[in-house]
Amino acid sequence: MTAEDEKLKNILKRVKASGKLDEEDLKDLTYSEKDLIQTLFDEGLIEKSLSILTDLNVDNDLQIIKRKLIDSERTVFQQMKSLLKYAAIFIGLFASIYYFQMKEVPETKFQVAEDYIRLKMGGDRIQLIDQAGEYKILSTSGEIIGKQEGSNISYMADSQIDKLIYNELHIPNGKIFNLELSDGTVVNLNSGTTIRYPVKFLKGMKREVFIDGEAYFDVTNDIDHPFIVNADDVLVTVLGTKFNVSSYKEDSQVTTVLIEGSVHMANTINTENNLVLKPGMKGSWHRSEQSINMDIVDTNLYVGWIKGELIFRNSTFSTMTKTLERKYNVSIENKNKILAEKVLTANFNTNIESIEEVLNVISKIFPFNYQRKGKHILILPKPE
């Protein structure tokens, strides 16, 4: 048994004896080790873990597991299958920690994980979010600073964090998620979105987040600490308000739609290129033209996604496919050039209708055939 393994075993013994977690025991552990001990304690698995460690031939079995985890030819799925024979929750947790601590992981190793919501907590520490489960978010000192419950993550306002530390949350295609920041601001995150944010907003500093994708913000009012959303080439600045920001890299525009309050929207390079939005207005930054403009809109068209609604108004099919790909976690290859330019107005709901049902409805308006294989959908060319 290595010194590292012995250290963890001794801590487990002390926790079992005292029935509690002692900050002194955790102080010399890595973030991942603290997370492991905290998880075992929360799940009531301390005694079971000790029993498993005692039964293991740790100089052989555990090292085999570690070697398998750094075998670049295996996928995550294959690795987990090789661990099943141990039938031990402790080994599963230990193995997952070693996996996520690796400095360089081949891209293929994430093929199984790509459909999971991912929380990056600094360095190489990544947590896959189970929307049916719960998880405590810890600081590097082992303090609980937030928690995940189902499809929500919330951060504590009274944590002892005294420096700017960022977490990053990635929402894959086909999912939406909710985030409550330390100031009480609530962020609804759409499919295919990544947001970077401080685990705690600090007194005297601006509240600043960074987004790639789409999110609806309900910002807690704080006149002394402006809230700033960085969305590619756009800065959206508010005090307390409700608004939607869309900044997908594949889209030609970065848009902000205001529901309540007031927001200031400006280009990051030329801040004189800016505007102030009032409720019911949409501000658009055109990437190619490097220009900004404002329109009066029906806000329901832009925030319905929170309830699973897909609302298209005079949209070309080629534009619609981008949204359908994100919302249903599929790839759509359209070989029908005539269909690509067709303009449609339609309403769907991802909570009710499958991607096949959506395509079948559209095909009744503009006839076409398609084939599906896994996540790939091929729309066939129009017969000659």
N, C-alpha and C positions, 0 to 999 in steps of 0.2 A: 504494500500500500504506500502510495506517495505521501509526502508531507502535506500536500494540499488536501488529499482525501482524508488523511488522519485528522486534519484540522476541522473539516466539516463534520466528521463523525463525533469528535469531542464536543463540538457545539451542540449537536443533536442530543447528546447525552445530558448536557447541562440544561437544555430547554426541557427535556423530558422530566428531569429531576425537579425543576423549579415550577414547571407548568406555565411559564411565561417567557416572552422574548426580552432579553436584556440588551440595551443599547451598547453596553461595554463588550458583549460577546460579538457584536456585528461590526465593530469599528474598523477591524483590520481586513474585512472581507471585500472582495470586488463587488461591483454593483450586481452582477449576475448571481454571485453566491448569496448575497443578501436577499435577492428576489427569490431564490430557491428556498432558503430557510423560511422566509415569510410565507410563501405559498404552502409549504408543508405544514407549517403551524396553523394557517387559516383552514386548511382542509383536514386537520386532525390526523396527519400522517407521520408525525414524528416517530412514534413507537414502531410503526410498520416499516419505516425507512431504516431504522436501526436494525431491525430484524433481518431485513433484506441484505444490508451491508455485511452483517455477521455471517450470513449463509453463503454469500458470494465468495468465490475464489478471486478476491479483488485484484491480485497481481496478474491474473490471467483474464477473467471474464470482462472486467471493467476496461482493461486496456484494449481488448478486442473491440469493444464498443467504440472507444475513442478512435481507434485506427479506422474503423469502418466509416466514421463520420467525416474523415478527411480524405476518403477515397474519391477522387475527382470523377471517377467513371460511374458513380452511383447517383441516382436521383434521390430526393427526399423520400419518395414513396418506397423505394427499394430499401433505404436505410431503416425506415420505420418497420417494414416487414421483418427485417433481420433482428429487430429488438423485441418483437412480440413474444418470442419463446421465453423471455425472462418473466413475462406477465407481472411486471413490477412498476408501479406508478413512479417510484423514486428514480429508477433507472431511466424511465421516459423523460422525467424532468431534467435529470442530470445530463442526459444525452442532448436534449434540446438546447441547453445552455452552452455546451461545448460547440454545438453547431452554429449558434448565432454569434459566438465569440470569434469565429474564424475571420481573419483579416481579408482574405480574398476568397469569394465563393463563386464558382462557375455559374454563369447565368442559368444554365439548365437546372440547377438545383432549386430554383425558385418556381419551376413550372407548376408544382403542386400548390405552392403558397400564393400564387399570383391572384387567386380569386378571393383571398382573405383581406379584410381590413388590416392594415399594418400601422402600428405605432412605433415610431423611432424615437428613442429616448437618449440619444447622444452616443457617439462612437459607433460601435457595431451592435449595440443592444437594440433588438427588434422584437416586439411582441405581436404575435398574430392574434387578432381579436375574434373571439367566439361570441357571436351575437346572442347566443342562448345562455351565455355564462356571465361570470363576474370576475373582476381582476382589480387588485390594489396597485396603484402607481406609486413607486417609491422614489425618493431622492437618493443621491449617492451616499448619504449618511444613514439611509434606512428609514427615514421619516415618510409616513404616508402623506402624499401631497395631492392625491386624486384617486378616483375610482371609476371603473367601467362597470356598468350594469346594463346588460342587453345591448341595445343600439344607442347607448348614451355614454359619454365620458364627461366627468365634471372634475374641476380642479378646486382646491380649497383656498379660500382667501386668507386664512390665518396660519398658513405654513411658515416655517422659519427661513425660507429662502430669502437671501439678501443680495443676490446677484442675478443678472439676466441669464436665464437658462431656457433653451428652446426645446420643445418637442415637435415632432412632425407626424401628421396623420394622413395616411393615404387611403382613399376610398376607391375600390376597383369598380370597373364597369358592372352594372347590374345591381348595385347596392346604393343606399343612402344612409346617412349617419348623423347623429346630433352631438354637438360639442358645447359644453358650458365652460367658459373661461373663468379665471380666478376672480374677475370683477363682477361676475353674474351675467355677462354678455352671452347670449345663446346663438350658436351658429348651426344652421342646417346645411349639411354638405351633400351635394348632388353626386351622381355617378361619375367616376373618372376624375376625381378632384383630390388635390394635395394641398394641405394647409400647414404652415409653419408658424408657431406661436410661442410666447413665453409661458412657462408653467405658472408664473406669477408676475403680474404687472407691479412695477416698483414705484413707490412714491416719488414724485418729481419728474417722472419720465413719461413720454408719450406711450400710449397703448398701440403697439404696432404689430400687425400680422401680415403674412405673405401667402398669396393664394394662386394656384394654377388650377383652373376649373370653374365651378359655379357654387355659390353659397348664398344663403339668405341670412342676413345679420339682424339681430334684435339687440341693439347696443345699449348697455346701461349708461345712463347719463352721468357724466363727471366733467364738469366745466374746467377743472384744473388739469385734466389729463385727456387731451384729444385722442380719438380712436382713428387709426390710419390703416387702410387696407392697401397693400401693394399688390397690384395686378398687372404684371408685365410692365408696360410703359405708362401705367396709369396709377395715380395716387387718389384714393377716395378718403376724404377727411370729414369726420363727424364728431359730435359731442354725445348725443343720445338720439337714436332714430332706428327705423326699420327700412332695410333696403336689400336689393338683390344685386350681386355682382357676378358676371359671367366672363371668364377669361381663358377659354380653352385655346391652346396654341394653334389648333387646326382651323379655328374660326377667324374670319377677316376683321372682326371687331371685338373690342372690349366694351361691355355695356354695364351701366348701372341704372337700375330702376328704383325710384324712391317711393316708398309706401307711406311713411310718416316722417315728420321732422324736416331736416334740411341737410344736404351734403354738398361738399365742394369737390369737384372732379378736375384733375389737372394732369398734364403730361409731365413725366418725371424729368425729362431733359429741358423742355421749355415750359416752365411753370406759368408763363404768361398765357399759354394756350390752355385756358381753363373755363369752367362755368359752374354756376350754382344751381342745383336742382331743387324744385319744389315738388310736393306730393303729386303723383300722377304723371311725372316726367321721366323720360329715359335719356340718359347721356350716352353717346357712342363715340369711342375713339377708333378711327379707321387706321389700321396698321400701315397699309400700303400708301395711303394718302397723307399720313401723319397729320390728320385733322380731327377736330372734335365738333360734335353738333348735338342738338337737343330736340326732342320730340315729345308731344303729349300722347300717351298710350293708355291702353286698358291694362292695368297692372296685373289683373288676374291671369293674363296670357303668359306672364313671366314668372309667377310664383306658384302656379298650379302643380309643378313637379314635386313640391313638398308632400302633396297628398297622392302622388303617383300619377297625376294627370299629364298627358301629352297633348298639347294644344298646338295645332299647326294652322296658320293663317296665310294663305297665298304663298305657300312654300313649295319650292321645286322638290321633286323626289330626291334628287342628289343631296340637297340640304337636309331633308328629313332623315336620310340614311345615317348621317352622323349621329343624330340624336338617338335613333333606334339602336345603333350599335352600342352606344354608352349605356342606355337604359336596360337593354336585354342581354348585354355581355355577349354579343355575337359580332362576327365580321360579315359584311355584306359586299359581295362582288357583283356589280351590275354590268352585264354584257348587253343590256337593252338600252341603246343610246337614245331612242325616242322617249322611253320612259323617264330617263334621267332628267329631261327638261320639262316634264309635265308638272303643272302647278296644282296643288291640292289645298283644300281647307278641311280639316278633320280633327276630331277629338277621340283620344283613347285613354285607357287607364291601365298602367302596368300591374296594378293589384287585381285586375279582373281579366284582362286580355293578354294572351300569349303572343309572342312574335309571329307565330303562324297565323293566328286570328287577325292580327293587324295587317299582314301581307295579303291575306285572303280578302279582307275588306277592300283594300286598295286595288287588288286585281279585278274586282267586280266593276270598278270605275274605269280603270285603264288595264285591260286584260294583259296578263303576262303569266308565265310559268316559272317556277323556281325549284331548286333542289337543296335540301339541307343535309349536311354531314357534320355531326357534332356541333361546334359553334360556328361553322362556316356555312353561309347561305349564298348560293349561286343563282342569280336571276338570269334566266336564259335569254339569248338574243331573239328578237322578233323573227318568226319564220319568213323566209323570202316568198 
